[in-house]
Amino acid sequence: MSAGPKIAEDTQEPWAEDRLVRECRKGSEAAWGAFIDKYKNLIYSIPIKYGFTQDDAGEIFQSVCFEILQELPNLREPKALPKWIIQITSHKCFQWRRQQSRYSSPDEHDMEALVGSSDAGADRLLYESEQEQALRDAMSSLSPRCRKLVTLLFYETPARPYNEVAAEIGTATGSIGFIRGRCLEKLRALLKKAGAQ
């Protein structure tokens, strides 16, 4: 399952879910590549949140992608794609954990605790994953300039000073505050439209 050629982030147009699903069902490699690019962080983040190692998360990722490829024709509502992916991934994590527990021979009490903790955290995990995906989708819908500005200001640790950010995006240092405000306003509007909180 190749993700296809990498497209430069600043020129990549986001695919709407209905078009993405339709083209993937037709067997388009470009659509499948866009699908993986769009949802790889979501899929991979879920096993990490469940406490799996990076190796296990990679195996779960592959298993999820395979199941999505098989089951995509059965998806009735393309707009439900992120939630559907979260459910598939959570289910795969649970299956993986059960399979691991068979090899380590936990006693019955340990298995009940595993199932209980999985049920208790599933709703929270689903909510967090949906919110994170909404943010990723909103970020990809921003203009390249806004996306770069928000990334430089909020996704790097330590945060960059305004003069470095201004040099990076090619504007005056005094303009950064104003541009930041406009970009954050656009981001808020996109998140609100998506129903994110």
PyMOL commands that set and color helices and strands:
alter all, ss='L'
color gray80, all
select helices_A, chain A and resi 9-11+17-25+29-49+54-74+78-104+108-141+144-154+162-169+173-194
alter helices_A, ss='H'
color red, helices_A
deselect
rebuild
show_as cartoon
